[in-house]
Amino acid sequence: MKTLLVLITVCLLYPIIGYGQDIDHYKQLAEKETNMTAKLVAMDSVLSKSYMRDDDVFIDYSIRYIDLAKAIDSIEWAAKKAMNVQYTLTSKKNDPGKAIALINGVLAHKYKIKDSFLIGGLFLKRGGAHFRVDLEEAIEDYTLAIENFAETDSVYIADAYMFRGQANSTLGSFVKATEDFDTAYRYFEDLQDYEYMLHAQQGNIIMYGMNGFYEKAKEERDELIEKLIELGLTQYLATEYYNQSLDFKKMGDPVSQLESLIKARKSYSDSLRDTTTLLAIQSKFAEYYSTHDQLDLAEKYIDSIDENYKRIKNDMFATLNYTSAKANYLKANNDYTGALRYARLKLENAKRLGSEDENLESYQLLSEIYAKMGDYKSSLDYKDKYIRIKDSLYDSSNVNSLAYYQTLLETEKKEKALVEKTSSLQLLEKDNESFKKVVAFSSVATILFFGLILLYRNRQELKYNKIRQERFSQELIVSQEEERKRISKDLHDSLGQQLLLIKNKVLATGDESTKKMVDNAIDEVRTISRDLHPFQLQEMGITKAIEHTLTKIDENTTVFISADIENIDNLFTPEQEVNIYRIVQESLNNIIKHAKAEASRVSVKKLADSITISIRDNGIGFDFSEKYQDVKSLGLKTLLERTKFLNGQMKVQSKINNGTTIEFQFPVS
């Protein structure tokens, strides 16, 4: 029995003892050997024995091997070891700078490397290290990798496209990222590498979230999670649930956000040894509980991330999550000085990495902290920076603009229907006038008494018809604005996802002429969509919205615009503000389209019980009576109907070749 126990003990300990004896043996050989080639062989044995067992030994001997290989001009051997050690340095030791330096030392001799796999691989690995510190450099490295790999290296080309897509995604370059993910997906599909096909699909899901298509992102992510479970790839579930929690946060759904974080933590396995993902999850828990006044729970997670961060503090993404959690926690505990320090660190690292989303969060966080400290000027400065970046991200996302295209076709149809209804009303009015004359003359020819009665009745009918016409026209205006608002919302929420896919497929074809047509369509659609519903009113108020419109016209047309605008905010209801904004907008559009003017002046004056809007141009002028009676000319009629809707007055002064002045006066209730 004792002999059996001894044998079992020896069997259990042999791998450990054997490993120690083997690696020590090869270490001694490496030290004693004078033949350089034999020395490299001994070092290679140390590396194979220490890989995934002793990271410090593996890194130390990798560096020695690389230096010796370069010294004896075996650059390709050095390249292989530099590629192998990058992951350990970057991901396990969180020292991407050292990995970059090692690879740079080998790339300095790249002209001696004939193997395309090695040259492309060096750029690919350096891109992985740069990903942690500088996304622009990472993108450049991935591009160089794609250019240097041969067609036979297709699996690595696919990796380069996917990693470049992730870098572009983090930087906010949505179109480029989508192109890269689609290309990577096709490569992996050809290789029948289903696991990495799912990674490429994950990249596109992140694109949906970044563009605001949260429902589409969740739908695709739910399908991806099912596939991961079906294929047994449960090690990726924590990341998917974590990303879903970020989308729920942007959607303003804290309950679902917390549920997804809990799923992420349950899905995370300590066996993965992915401290960066674990710290990200813990940091978001700390932020959530800090912002929801559950400081005891927040403190628990803060203690955890403090401990984990010590091991990965060179990781840029870990630093961003760590500083964000600390700043929010300290802010919730009224330690504004400490919160400010961590928020500034977050901003500094966000700028270094080049992540627009992280910059956005940093500016918002700093604005909130300064507001708590009572420094409202600094708070407002950071709020302005936050708004500028948010607007920039919105404007740069061409895919969002393209999403309006299809629905605008429906809008044009509805506009035509409204024109036809208005024309029918005008014809009805003319018929009534003709009928009145016939009845009047007939009555005079027969019996004056009956003629007077019929004339009176006809006048009353005309009056009621006019009232009905005005009411119907005003209802049309209200209906039109409501329909525009609904369509604007449907464009974003319903059709945006489908049109994004169309955009991606068009760009993926590489057809430059079609791409140019799409770009032109995007520009045109953006202009139309901004006019579809005046969202500026909600964000800036009526005064700033008018000023913004004038600035856009001044910048994008040959008409010189001058203005004298007083503040008229909060004087009218939202519905009235929309009509005032439309009046100014339509008047200026008429000048641009018809007046052939070189300059225009807009004046908005606030009086005691009314406001006056004057719009003057030096164009060719027109005959008001002739223009108003023209059935095809709806511009003046629409302006007049909107003015009546506001119980205001409209005056038009125009002479041929002598410019036009249109003045509106609206009572203030």
N, C-alpha and C positions, 0 to 999 in steps of 0.2 A: 504493500500500500504506500509506504514511504517512497519507494522507488518511482511509483506512478506519479506521486505528487511532485517529485523532483523533475521528472520528465515534462510534466505539464507546465511547471514554472519556467523551465528552460525554453520551452516552445513559445510561451507568452513573451518572455523577455528577449528572445533571440533577435526579432526585428529591430528592437531599440538598441541592443548591444551591438548587433551586426552593423547597423547604420553608423553608430559611433566609431566602430573600428574601421569600417570601410572609408568613411569620409576623412578620418584622421590619416589613414594610409595614403589617400590621394593628396591630401594637403602636404604631407611630408614629401611625397614625390614631386609636387609642384615647387616646393622650396629647394629641394636638392638638385633637381634636373638642370643641367646646363644646356642641353640641346633645346633650342627655342620651340621647335615643333613638338617635341616630346613634352615640354613644359605646358604647352597649350592643351595637349591631350589630357594631361593630369588635371589641369584646371577645369577642363570640360567635364571630367568625371565628378569633380567636386560640385560643379553646377547641377549636374543631373541628380546627384544625391541630396543636395540642399533645396532643390526646387519644391516649393509648397510645404517645406518642413522648417527651414530656418531662413527667413527673409534677409536677415543681416548678413549671413554668410553668402547667400545667393547674390546680393547686391555687391558686396565687397569683391568677390571673385569675378563677377561680371565686369566690373570696372577694370580689374587687373587684366583680365583676358582681352578686353577691348584695347587697352593701352599697348599690351604686348603685340597683339595682332597688327595694329597700326605700325608699330615699330619695325616689324619684319615685312611690312607691305602686304599683309594678308587682309585687305580691306573688306572683302566679302565676308570673311569670317567675323570680323569686327561688326559688320552690319547686322548679321544674324543675332549676335549677342545683344547689341544695342536695342534691337526690336523686341527681344525676349524680356529684357529687364524693365522696359518702359511701364508695363502694367503694374509690376510690383512697386516701382518707385511712385507712380502717379496715384494708383488706387489704394494700395495697401499702406504705403508709407507717407502718402500725401505730400510728395515732393516733386511736383511736375517740373519745377525749374531745373532740377538735376537731370531729369530724363531728357529735357530739351537740350541741355548743354552736351550730354553724351551723344545724342543723335546729330547735333550740329558738328561735333568733332569728326564724326564719320562722313557726313555729307560734304565736308570740306574736301574729301577725296573721291567724290562720287564719279568723277570721270574715269576712275579705275574699275568701276563696277559695271559689268556687262549684263548681269541678270536683271531683267525688267521687274521681276517680282521683288528683288531687294531694294531697288531705287524707289519704286512705288510704295513698298512697305515702310521704308524709312519715313517718307512724307506722311503716310497714313498714321503711323505711330506718333510722330511729332504732332500731328493734328490732334490726336487723342490727349496728349499732354497740354497742348495749347488750349483745348476746350475748357480746361479748368481755370485758365488765367486770362485768355484773350481770344474772344470768339472770332474777331476779324482775321487774326493770324491762323486760327484753326481752319476757317473757310479757305484761306489761301493754300494751306497745306493739303486739305482734301482735294482741292482742284488740281494741285501738282501731282497728287497720287493718281488721280483719274487719267491725267495726261501721260504719266510715265508707265502705268501698268500696260501690259500687252493684252490682246483679246483673250488669250488663254488664261489670264488672271481674272476672269469674269466675277468670281465670287468676291474678290477683294475690291473690284470696281464697284460692285453692288454695295459693299460696306461703306466705301468712300462716299457714294451718293447719299446713303442713309444718314451717315454722320454729318455730312454737310447740310442735309435737310434739317437735322436737329439744331445745328448752329444757326442757320438762317431763321429757323422758327423762334429761337430764343432772342434773336436780334430784332424780330418783328418783320423780317422780309418774307411775307406770307406767300407771295406768288413764287418766288425762287424756291422756298422750302417745299411747296406743293409739287413743283416740277421735279425736285430731287427725290422726294418720297415716291412719286409715281414711277420714276425711272428705276429706283431701287427695287420697287415691287415687281416690275417686269423682269428684271434680272433674276431675282429670287424665284420667281414663278418658273422661268426657264430652267433654273437649277433644281426645281422641285424642293426648295428649302422652305418648308412651310412655317417653321418657327420664325425665321427672319422675315417672311412675308407678313406675319402678324406684327413684327416690329415696325415695318414700313407703314402698315395700316394704322398703327398707333400714332405715327407721326402726323398722318392726315387728320386723325381724330382731334389731335391737339390744335391743328389748324382751324377746324370748325369752331372750337371753343374760343380761340383767339379772335375770330371774326364775329363772335357774338351769336353763332348758330348753336346755342346750347342744347336745344332739343335734339337736333341732328347729331351732335357730338355724343349725347347720352345714348341715343338709339344705337349708334355705331359701337360705342364702348361696351354696351350691354352684350351685343353680339360677340365682340372680341373676348369678353370675359367668359362667355359660354365656350368659345373655341379653346381658350387657354385651359379651362377645366377639362374639356373633352380630350385635349392632347396631353394632359398631365403636366402642363407648364405652369404649375401653381406658384412658382417662384416669382412670376411677374404680376401676380394679382395685387400685391400691396401697392405697386406703382400705379396701377389702373385706378384703384379705389382712391388713392391719394390725389391723382389728377382730377377725378370726378368731384372730389371735395373742393378743389380750387374753383371749378366751374360753378358749383352751387354757391360758393362765397360771392362770386361775381354776379350771380343771379339774385342775390339778396335772400337766400333760402337757408338760414342758419340751422334749422332742424335737419334738413337733408345733408348739409355740410358736416354736421357732427356724426350723423349715421355713417357717412362714407369714411370719415376718419377712423371710426371704431372698426369698420370692416378692414380698413388698411392695416391697422395695428394687429388685428386678429390674423390677417393673412401673412403678416411678416414672420419669418422664421429666423431665429437666432443662428441657425446653421448657415444662413446665407452670408453672414459676416459682412453685410453691407451697411456699415455704420452711417454712411451718408443718407441713405433712404430712411433708416430708423430715426436719425436726428431730424430729418425733414418732417416726418410724421409727428414726432414729439413736439417740435417747434410750433406746428400748426395747432396742436392741442393747447399748448401754452398760450398762444395768441387768442384762440377761441375763448378759453376760460377767463383770460384777462379782460377781454372786451365785453364779456357777459357777467362781470362782477362775481365770478366764482374763484376768488383769489387763492383759496386753500388748494383747489385742484390745480390751478395754474402753477402754484409753487412746487407741487410735486413734479410736474413736468420740467420746470426750470432746473430743478436739482439734477434731473436725469440728463438734460442736454448739456449742463455744465460739465458733467463727468465725461460724456461722449465726445464733446467738442475738443477736449484736450488731445484726443488721439487723431483728429482730422482737421485741425485748425488751418492747415495749408490749403484745404479744399475751398475754392471760391464759393461754390453753391452752398456748402455747409455754413460758411461764414455769413452769407446772406440770410439764411434761415435763422441762424443763431442770433445775429444782431437784431433781426426783426422781432423775434420772440422776447428778447431781453428788453428792448425799447418799449414794447407794448405792456410788458409786465410791470416795469418800473413806472410807466405813465399811470397805470391803473392804481399803483401804490403811492401816487403823488410825489415820486422821486423824479422830478422833471429834469434836474441836472443830469442824473445818470441816464435817463431816457434819451435826452438830447445827444449825449455822447455816443450811445449805441446807434441812434438813428443816423447820425452823421457818418459813422463807420459803414452803415448799410449803404448810404448814398455813395460814399467813396468807392466801395467795392462794386456797386451796381454800375457806376460810370466806367470803372476799369474793365469790367466784363463786357459792357456794352449792351446790357439787357434793358430795353425800353420799359417792359412791365415792372421790373424791379426799381427803375428810376421813378416810375409813376407812383409806386407804393411808398418809396422813400420821401418824395415831395409831400405826399398826403400826410404821412406820419409826422414829418417835421412841422407842417402847418398846424396839425392838431396839438402838438406839444407846445409850440410857441403860443398858441391861443390859450392853453391852460396856464401858461406862465404870465399871461397878460401882455405879451409882446405882440400886439395885433398887427403892427407893421411888418414884422418878419413873417408872421403867420400868413398875411395877405400875399407877400412876395412869393412864398413857397406854393400858395394856392394858385397864383397866376402861372407859375412854372408847371404845376400839375395840370392845369387846364390846357396850356399850350401843347404839352406832350400828348394829352388825351386827344385833342383836336388833330394833332399831327398824325397820330396813329389811325384816326378815323379817315382822314383825307388820303393817307397812303394806301389804305386797303381798297385797291381797285375792285377786288371781288365783291365787296359790299355795294359799290356803285353799279356794277354789272347786274346785280340782283334786281334792280328796278326795271330792267329793259322790257321784259315780257309783259309785266302788268301795265306799263305805260301805254302799250298798244290798246289795252282795254280802256284806259283813261281817255285816249283820243276818241274812241267810239262814243263814250259817254258825253264828251264835250260836243261832238257833232249832234248827238241827240238833243242836248240842251239848246243848241243853235236852232235846230228845226222847230223846237217848241216855241222859242221866242219869235221866230219868223211867222209861225201860225197865229200867234197873238196879234202881231202887227197886221196881218191880212184880215183878221177878224175885226179889228178896229176900223180899217178902211171900208169894209163891207157895211158896218154899222153907220158910218158917215154917209155913205151912198143911200142907204135905206132912209135915213133921216131926211135927206133932201127930196127924195121921191115922195115921201109922205107929206112933207111941208108944202111942196108945189101942188100936189093933188088936193090937199085940204083947202088951199087958197082958191083953187079953181072951182071947187064945189061949195063947201060951206065953211066960212071962216071960223065959226065956233068950234066945229069938229077938228078943223085944222089946228087951232090953238091947243085943244085938248091932246091931240095926237103928238103935237110938237113938244108939249110939256112931258108927256109920258116918255117920248123918245129921248128927251134930254135926261130924264131920270135914269132911263135904262143905260144911256151912254155913261152917265156918272157912275152907276153901279158896275158897269163893265170895266171902266177905268180903274175903279177901286179894286175889283177882282184881279185885273191885270197886274196892278202894282203889287197886290198881295201875293199873287202867284209868282211874279218875278222875284220878289224878295224871298219867297219860300225856295225858289230855284237856287238863289244865291246861297242860302243856308244849307240846302241839300247838297249843293256843289261842294261847299267847304267840308261838310261832314264826309262826303264821298271821297274827297281828296285825302282827308285825314285817314279814313279807313284803308284806302288803297295804299297810302304810304306805309301804314303799319303792316298790311298784308304783304307788301313787297319784301319787307325785311323778314317777317316771321314765317311766311308760307313758301315763297318762291326762291328765297335767297339761297337755300341749300342746293336746290336743283340747278340753279344758274351757276353756282360756284363750280359744280361738277362740269358743266358745259365749258366754263372758262378754262378749267384745268385741262380738259381734253383738247381744246383749241391750242393752248400754249404748248401742250406736249407734242403736237404734230410737227412743230418747227416750221410751219408754213408762215413765212414772214409777211406775205401780202394779207393773209387772213388775220394774222396777229395785229397788223396795222389797222385793218378795218375794225377789229374788236376794240383796239385802243381808242380809235376815233369815236366809236359808239359809246364807249365808257365815258369819254369827256362830254359827249352830247347828253347822255343819260344823266350824268351828274348835275349838269346845268338845269335840265328839266325837272329832276327830282327835287332839287332845292326849291324850285318854284311851286312844286306840287303842294307842299304844306309848310307854312312858315315856322319851322321849328325854332328859328331865332327868337321869336316872341317869347316862348317859354323860357329860354335860357338867358336872354339878354334884356327883355322888356321892349316896348314899342319904340322908344327913342333910339336905343342902340341898334335895334333891328333896321330902322330906316337908315341910320348912319352906315351900317354894314352894307346895305344894298347900294347906297351911293358910292361907297368905296369900291365895291366890286365893279360897278359900271364904269367908274373913272379909270380903273386899272385895266379893264378888258375891252374897252371900246375907244373910239377916237373922239368921243364927246367929252369935253372938259366940264367937270361938275364942280360947282361951288355951292356952299350950303351955309345956312344960318338956322340952326335947329335948337330950340329950347326944350327942356325936359318936360315931357307930357305923360310920364309914367303914372300909373295908378289913377288916372282920370276917367278911364273907360272900362267897361267890362271886357273880359277876354274875347267875346264874340265881336264887340265893337272894334277892339284893337285889330282883329284880323281884317275887318273891312277897311279900316283906315290904311293898314299896311298894303292891302290889295289896291286901293285907290292910288297910292304913291307909286307902287310897282307898275300898274297898268299905264299910268300917265307917262312914266319914264320909258316904258317899252314902246309906246306910241311915238315918242320923240326919236328913239333909236331907229325904229322901223320906217317911219314916214316923214319926219320933219327935215331930214338932211341937215341937221343943226351941227354947229361946231362947238357950241357951249350951252349949258343949261344951269339955272340957279334954282335951288329949292329952299324955301323958307318955311319954318314952322314956328308960329308965335302963340304964346299962351296969354289969353286975355282974362278978364275977370270972370266971365261966365261962358266962355267959348274958346275954341282954338281956331286959328286960321292957317291953312296950308296953301302956299303959292308956288306954282311950278312954271317957270318961264324958260323959253328957248329962243334962239335967233335963227330958226329954220325958215322954211319956205312958206309957212302959214297955210291956211285953208279957209274955204267958205263954210261957216258953221251950219247954216241952213241946208246947204246942199249935202254936206257930209252926214248930217243927222237923218235926213230923209232917205239916204242910201240904205237899201235893205241889207246889203252885204257888210255894211259898216256897223259892227256891234260894239266897238270900243267905247264910243261916247255914250251909247245907251246903257252899257254896263256901268260906266262911271256914274251916270245919273241915277240908276237904280240903287247903287250902293250908297249914294249920297242921301237919297230919300229914306233908305233903311236906317240911316243915322240921324234922321230928322234935320239934315243940314241943307246948305245951299251951295250951288255950283254956278260959277260964272266963267264964261269963256270969251276971251278977247283975242281975235286973230284976224290978220290981213294977209293977203297974198304977198309973198316976198318980204314980209315985215314981222315974222315971228309969231309966237303964240304965248298967251298967259292964261293959265287955268287956276282959278282960286276957289278953294273950298272952305266953308265955315261950318263948324259942328258945335252944337251946344254942349256944355258940360253940366251934367246933372248934379 
